[in-house]
Amino acid sequence: MNAYETVMIIDPAVDEAGVDKQVEKYSELIKNQQGEMVLVEKWGRRKMSYPINSRREGFYVCLQYNSPAALPAELNRNIRLDESVIRHLTTKGHQPSVMNVAVPAAPAAAEAAPEAPKA
């Protein structure tokens, strides 16, 4: 199984319940194709840097999952047929989310300083 990450921009005209329905639909597709969901992040409605299909905003969703190699092609095919998804991108491997990463504490000054050699 390989790790994949798919980011979708959903049409801003779709309400919150519609976005949840889209996420559930693609999560079920992944599970039905012997994949396992790792993380679903809804980044919310954001302004895009340039208009796409006369839309300046979109609802961003990130799906991280582990699956066989054939699944991303099937998922991309289904997303392309969905008119409510403006853009999507699937990449191999997934990065830990900035919001979910624990930052290690800085070492104490006593631990960081090397001991002086004894003469």
C-alpha positions in Angstrom: 0.0 0.0 0.0 1.2 3.5 -0.9 0.4 6.8 0.8 -1.5 9.4 -1.2 -2.9 12.8 -0.7 -5.7 14.4 -2.7 -6.6 18.1 -2.4 -9.9 19.2 -3.9 -11.4 22.7 -4.4 -15.2 22.4 -4.3 -17.5 25.0 -5.8 -18.4 27.7 -3.2 -22.1 27.4 -4.2 -22.2 24.0 -2.5 -23.3 24.3 1.1 -21.6 22.7 4.2 -23.9 19.6 4.0 -23.0 19.2 0.3 -19.3 19.4 1.1 -19.7 16.8 3.9 -21.6 14.6 1.4 -18.7 14.9 -1.2 -16.1 14.0 1.4 -18.1 11.0 2.6 -18.6 9.9 -1.1 -14.9 9.9 -1.8 -14.0 8.4 1.6 -16.4 5.5 0.8 -14.8 5.0 -2.6 -11.4 4.8 -1.1 -12.6 2.3 1.5 -14.4 0.2 -1.1 -11.2 -0.1 -3.2 -9.2 -1.6 -0.2 -7.8 1.7 0.9 -7.7 3.2 4.3 -8.4 6.8 5.3 -5.6 8.4 7.3 -6.9 12.0 7.7 -9.6 14.2 6.3 -9.0 18.0 6.7 -11.5 20.6 5.7 -9.5 23.8 5.2 -12.7 25.8 4.7 -13.7 28.5 2.2 -10.7 30.4 0.9 -10.0 33.0 -1.8 -8.1 31.6 -4.8 -5.1 33.4 -6.2 -6.7 33.6 -9.6 -10.3 32.9 -10.8 -11.2 29.5 -12.1 -14.4 29.2 -14.1 -15.4 32.8 -13.0 -15.1 31.7 -9.3 -12.8 33.5 -6.9 -13.4 31.3 -3.9 -13.6 27.6 -3.2 -14.0 25.2 -0.4 -10.7 23.3 0.1 -10.6 19.7 1.3 -7.5 17.4 1.9 -7.8 13.6 1.9 -4.8 11.5 3.1 -5.1 7.8 2.6 -3.2 4.6 2.0 -4.2 2.5 -0.9 -3.1 0.2 -3.7 -1.5 1.8 -6.7 -4.6 1.6 -9.0 -6.9 3.5 -6.7 -5.7 7.1 -7.4 -6.5 6.8 -11.1 -10.1 5.6 -10.2 -10.5 8.4 -7.7 -9.3 11.0 -10.2 -11.7 9.6 -12.8 -14.6 10.0 -10.4 -13.6 13.5 -9.3 -13.2 14.6 -13.0 -16.9 13.6 -13.6 -18.1 15.6 -10.6 -19.1 19.1 -11.7 -19.0 20.5 -8.2 -15.2 19.9 -7.9 -13.4 22.9 -9.5 -9.8 21.5 -9.3 -8.0 18.6 -7.6 -4.5 17.3 -7.3 -3.3 13.9 -6.1 0.2 13.4 -4.9 2.1 10.3 -3.8 3.0 10.4 -0.1 1.5 12.7 2.4 3.1 15.3 4.7 2.1 15.7 8.3 -0.4 18.5 8.7 1.0 21.7 10.2 -1.8 21.7 12.7 -1.2 18.1 13.8 2.6 18.2 14.2 3.9 18.4 17.7 7.0 20.6 18.0 9.7 19.1 20.2 10.8 21.2 23.1 14.2 22.9 22.9 16.9 21.1 24.8 17.8 22.6 28.1 20.9 24.8 28.2 22.7 22.3 30.5 22.0 19.5 28.1 23.1 21.5 25.0 26.5 22.6 26.4 29.3 20.1 26.0 31.2 19.2 29.1 34.7 20.7 29.5 37.5 18.2 29.4 39.2 17.6 32.8 42.9 18.2 33.0 
